[in-house]
């Protein structure tokens, strides 16, 4: 009887994502956020160096600020995700 055996289908279409067929398919949200904050700190630590003008500093601070903004927006989105 086919009614008793229910085939579990993957949530992701294997044609779009072949790895869904053979194993775990997901992401590392906590590790990604930690790596993002570590990248912000490393970018800001690069300010100390032998720069001749402030062009490098502007880029380093700008990229660090942009990355921090994305991480804060992600935190806000995760915090309010249950309200949807």
C-alpha positions as CSV (number, residue, x, y, z in Angstrom):
1,X,0.0,0.0,0.0
2,X,1.3,3.3,-1.0
3,X,-0.8,5.2,1.6
4,X,1.3,4.0,4.6
5,X,4.7,4.9,3.2
6,X,5.0,8.6,2.9
7,X,8.0,9.8,0.9
8,X,9.7,12.8,2.4
9,X,10.6,15.3,-0.3
10,X,13.4,17.7,0.2
11,X,12.5,21.4,0.7
12,X,15.0,22.5,-1.9
13,X,14.6,21.4,-5.5
14,X,17.6,19.1,-6.3
15,X,17.8,20.5,-9.8
16,X,18.6,23.9,-8.3
17,X,20.8,22.7,-5.5
18,X,22.4,19.3,-6.2
19,X,23.8,19.0,-2.7
20,X,20.2,18.7,-1.2
21,X,20.0,15.2,-2.6
22,X,23.0,13.7,-0.9
23,X,23.3,15.4,2.4
24,X,23.0,18.4,4.7
25,X,21.9,21.6,3.0
26,X,21.9,24.8,5.0
27,X,24.1,27.6,6.2
28,X,26.2,28.6,9.2
29,X,24.4,31.7,10.5
30,X,26.2,32.1,13.8
31,X,29.7,31.5,12.2
32,X,28.9,33.9,9.4
33,X,28.0,36.7,11.9
34,X,31.1,36.1,14.0
35,X,33.2,36.2,10.8
36,X,31.6,39.4,9.8
37,X,32.4,41.1,13.1
38,X,35.9,39.7,13.0
39,X,36.3,41.2,9.5
40,X,35.1,44.6,10.8
41,X,37.7,44.5,13.6
42,X,40.5,43.5,11.2
43,X,39.6,46.3,8.8
44,X,39.8,48.8,11.6
45,X,43.1,47.3,12.8
46,X,44.5,47.9,9.4
47,X,44.2,51.7,10.0
48,X,47.5,51.5,11.9
49,X,50.1,51.3,9.2
50,X,52.5,53.2,6.9
51,X,49.8,55.1,4.9
52,X,51.0,58.2,3.0
53,X,47.6,59.7,2.7
54,X,44.1,59.1,4.0
55,X,42.7,57.4,0.9
56,X,43.3,53.9,2.3
57,X,41.8,55.0,5.7
58,X,38.6,56.3,4.0
59,X,38.2,52.9,2.2
60,X,39.0,50.9,5.3
61,X,36.6,52.8,7.6
62,X,33.9,52.9,4.8
63,X,34.0,49.2,4.2
64,X,34.0,48.4,8.0
65,X,31.1,50.8,8.5
66,X,29.1,49.2,5.6
67,X,29.8,45.7,6.9
68,X,28.8,46.7,10.4
69,X,25.6,48.3,9.1
70,X,24.7,45.0,7.3
71,X,25.4,43.0,10.4
72,X,23.2,45.3,12.6
73,X,20.4,45.2,10.0
74,X,20.7,41.4,10.0
75,X,20.5,41.4,13.8
76,X,17.4,43.6,13.7
77,X,15.8,41.3,11.1
78,X,16.5,38.2,13.1
79,X,15.1,39.8,16.3
80,X,11.8,40.8,14.6
81,X,11.4,37.7,12.4
82,X,8.9,36.1,14.7
83,X,6.4,39.0,14.2
84,X,5.7,38.1,10.5
